[in-house]
Amino acid sequence: MTMNDFDRDEFVSLEEQIRRTREILWKMPSARRFIQALDAEAEQDGETYVSMFEYLLEVVSEVFMPAVEEDDDKDVIRCFLGICEELLSMNSSLLRESVDDLVAKLLIRDYPHLISQSGPQLQKLIATH
């Protein structure tokens, strides 16, 4: 894509992508306190924003992985995998990279039994490995 092909109507700022990512992750009630903690920490440190990667990393490590390890909350697992589909549907290369690094590779390495429960976009991303 050249600059002449760039469609300003399709452009989404980084700030908007971060806001949408936070909004999507907020749909998981079990993730909310971790998101709030990240927001509070960033505010205390004088940072202007929390990155999409940081939000996703926190939810993966504090919500998703414990749910899988304890094998007691199928709803959290199902919800999280659905949220990954929503994140991928934003068509953001930054988000795609984050989902790839934090989720796709994790599923391949540690939780291959969950790959079949993943949505089509996440399965397509996993297939690239």
N, C-alpha and C positions, 0 to 999 in steps of 0.2 A: 504494500500500500504506500503510495506516495502522498506527499502533503496535499497534492491536488485532489486526491481521492478521499481525503479526510472529511468525514461528515460531522459537522459540529453539533447537529441535532442528536447524534448517537453518542457523543462524548459524555462520559460520567467522570466527574472529578474524583480525586483520591479521597477527599473528605466525604463525598457522597457514598463511595464504595465502602468506606469504613462504617458510616452510619447504617447502611443497608446490611452489612455483615453483622453488626451488633444487633440490629433489629431481628435478623433471622435467627441468630443464636439465642436471643432473648426468649424465643418461643419455647425453649426447653426450661421449664420451671426449675429443674435441678441445677441449671447453669447460671441462674440469675445472681446468686450471691457471689460467685467467682467473677462474673462480669463487673458487678458493682465494686468488688475489691480492687480489680484492675483499674477501673475508672478513678477510684479514690486514691490509689497509689500514684497514678499519673498526675492527678491534680496536686497532690502533696509534693511531688517532685518537680512541679512546674512544667510538666510536659503538656503540649497542646493536644495530643491525641494518643490513643492506644492503637497499635497497628493491627491489621486484620490477622496477621500471623500470630501475634500475641493473644488475641481473643481466641482464635481457634486452638492454639497450643494449650491454653488454660482449660478449655472445655474438653479437649481430648484427654489431657492428663488427669484432670480432677473429676470428670463426670463419665466420659465414655469408657476409658480403660478400667476404672473400678467396677463399672457395671458389667463389663465383660468378664473380668477376673472373678468377681463374686457370683457371676452367672445367676443373678437373682432379679434382674430388672430388664426384661425383654422389651418393655415399652421405651426405656431410655435408649437402648440400642437401636430399635426401629426408628425412633424419633431422630436420633443423631444421624443415622444413615440417610434419612429423608432430608435433613437439613443440609447434608453434604450435596445432595442433588440440587437443592435450591441455591446453594452457594455457587455450584458449577454453572447453573443456568444464568448467572449474572454475566457470563462470558468475559470475565476479567482474567488476564494472564497472571496477575499477582495472586488472585485467589486460587486459580487452577494450580499454580506452583505450590501454594501453601497446602491445599487439599492433597496434592500428590505427595509432598514431603511428609505431612503429618498423618494422613489417613490411608492413602492407597498403599504406601510402602509398609505401614504398620499392619494393615490387613494381610498383605502378602507374607510378611515375615512372621507375625505372631498370631494372627486370627484368620487363617485362610478359610475356616468354616463359615465365616460371615460374608465372604465375597458374594456368594449366591443370593444373599439378602440385600445386597447393595442395589441401587438403582442403575439404570442403563448408562448414565454419564460416568458414574464412578467405576462401573465395570469396564467401560471403554478406556478410561484412564489407567486402570489396573492392567489391562491387556497390553498397554504400551511397554510394559516392563518385561 
